[in-house]
Amino acid sequence: MSYKLKYKKALSLSPCLPLVLKGWDELLKLEYVDSHCTTVINDNYDIIWFECNNEPVAFLLFSMHPEEGYAWIRLTYVHPDHRRQHLYQKMYKKLKNMCIKSNIPKISGGINTKNKPMINTAKKMGRYIEYSVWTEDLIMKE
């Protein structure tokens, strides 16, 4: 298969919205993201994606914060038919190069503890846990 890497400054400038919604839905069903997470439909987010046969098959949605010195990965997804092609790693490398050119020293993002495949990928790429978020579920009884 032949893949083409692309980038746009805003999600609306890309053809990726249907894939973003599909990815979000799949991640919700797997409980890899929480329904209360920050909405991914935001035109202030940049997007890197891969196309195969002129169709988006993977994306990395992110925001740049040069004043604070970091880029934040908002959401990433690779269609199941295109996994194990190292597409995520290649999109991450593009983001990394963009950050280096912009003198942004850090890339951050949250990974749900249930998302073992992404945790393993992040570790293999040399990423590390910087913060932990602690949660207590409160069941409200009537």
matplotlib code that plots the C-alpha trace (Angstrom):
import matplotlib.pyplot as plt

x = [0.0, 1.1, 0.6, 0.9, 1.6, -0.2, -0.6, -3.1, -3.2, -6.9, -9.1, -11.7, -9.0, -8.5, -10.8, -10.4, -13.5, -15.3, -12.2, -11.8, -15.4, -14.9, -11.7, -13.3, -16.3, -14.0, -11.9, -15.0, -16.3, -13.0, -13.0, -9.6, -11.0, -13.7, -16.8, -16.0, -12.6, -12.0, -13.9, -11.8, -13.9, -11.9, -10.6, -7.7, -6.1, -3.5, -3.7, -1.2, -2.7, -2.0, -4.0, -4.2, -6.0, -7.0, -8.8, -7.6, -6.6, -4.7, -4.4, -2.7, -4.6, -2.6, -2.3, 0.9, 1.7, 4.9, 4.6, 4.4, 7.0, 5.0, 2.7, -0.2, -1.5, -5.3, -6.2, -4.6, -6.1, -5.1, -7.8, -7.7, -7.0, -3.8, -2.3, 1.2, 2.5, 4.2, 1.9, 1.6, 5.4, 5.8, 3.1, 4.8, 8.2, 6.6, 5.2, 8.6, 10.3, 7.8, 8.3, 12.1, 11.9, 9.6, 11.9, 9.2, 11.1, 8.3, 5.5, 2.9, -0.5, -2.6, -3.1, -5.8, -4.3, -6.6, -5.0, -2.2, -1.3, -0.7, 1.2, 3.5, 4.0, 4.8, 7.4, 9.0, 9.4, 11.1, 8.2, 7.8, 5.1, 5.5, 2.2, -0.5, -4.2, -6.0, -9.7, -12.4, -15.7, -18.6, -21.9, -24.7, -27.6, -31.1]
y = [0.0, 3.5, 6.2, 10.0, 12.1, 15.4, 18.4, 21.3, 24.1, 23.4, 20.2, 21.9, 22.3, 18.5, 15.7, 13.9, 14.8, 11.5, 9.5, 11.7, 10.9, 7.2, 7.1, 8.9, 6.5, 3.5, 4.8, 5.5, 2.0, 0.5, 2.9, 4.3, 7.9, 9.3, 11.0, 14.1, 14.6, 17.8, 17.9, 17.0, 19.1, 22.3, 24.2, 25.5, 22.1, 21.2, 17.8, 15.5, 12.5, 9.7, 9.0, 5.7, 5.8, 9.5, 8.5, 9.4, 6.3, 7.8, 11.1, 12.9, 15.9, 18.4, 21.9, 24.0, 26.2, 27.9, 30.4, 27.6, 25.5, 22.4, 20.8, 18.7, 15.6, 15.8, 12.6, 10.1, 7.1, 4.6, 2.7, -1.0, -2.0, 0.2, -0.7, -2.2, 0.1, 2.5, 5.3, 6.7, 6.8, 8.6, 11.2, 11.7, 12.1, 14.9, 16.6, 16.3, 17.9, 20.7, 21.3, 21.4, 23.9, 26.1, 25.8, 23.9, 21.7, 19.3, 17.1, 16.0, 14.2, 12.0, 8.2, 6.4, 3.6, 1.1, 1.9, -0.6, -0.6, 3.1, 3.0, 0.3, 2.4, 5.5, 3.6, 2.1, 5.6, 6.9, 8.8, 8.8, 9.5, 12.9, 13.3, 11.0, 11.9, 10.3, 9.7, 8.7, 7.5, 8.8, 7.1, 9.4, 7.5, 8.9]
z = [0.0, -0.7, 1.9, 1.6, 4.7, 4.9, 7.3, 7.7, 10.3, 11.0, 11.1, 8.9, 6.1, 6.0, 4.8, 8.2, 10.2, 9.4, 10.5, 13.6, 14.6, 13.8, 15.9, 18.8, 18.7, 18.7, 21.5, 23.6, 23.1, 24.1, 27.1, 26.0, 26.3, 28.6, 27.3, 29.4, 27.7, 25.8, 22.6, 19.6, 17.2, 17.5, 14.6, 16.6, 16.4, 13.7, 12.1, 10.5, 8.6, 6.2, 3.1, 1.2, -2.1, -1.4, 1.8, 5.3, 7.2, 10.3, 12.0, 14.8, 16.1, 18.2, 19.5, 19.6, 22.6, 21.9, 24.7, 27.2, 25.4, 24.4, 21.8, 23.1, 21.3, 21.5, 19.7, 17.5, 15.6, 12.9, 11.1, 12.0, 8.3, 8.4, 11.7, 12.0, 9.2, 11.7, 10.6, 14.1, 14.6, 11.2, 12.2, 15.6, 13.8, 11.7, 14.8, 16.5, 13.5, 13.5, 17.2, 16.8, 13.9, 16.1, 19.2, 21.1, 23.5, 24.6, 23.3, 25.8, 25.8, 27.9, 27.5, 29.4, 31.5, 29.8, 26.4, 26.7, 23.0, 23.0, 26.3, 24.9, 21.7, 23.7, 25.8, 22.8, 21.3, 24.5, 26.0, 29.7, 32.3, 33.7, 35.6, 37.0, 37.2, 40.1, 40.0, 42.5, 41.1, 43.2, 42.9, 43.7, 45.5, 45.4]

ax = plt.figure().add_subplot(projection="3d")
ax.plot(x, y, z, "-o")
ax.set_aspect("equal")
plt.show()
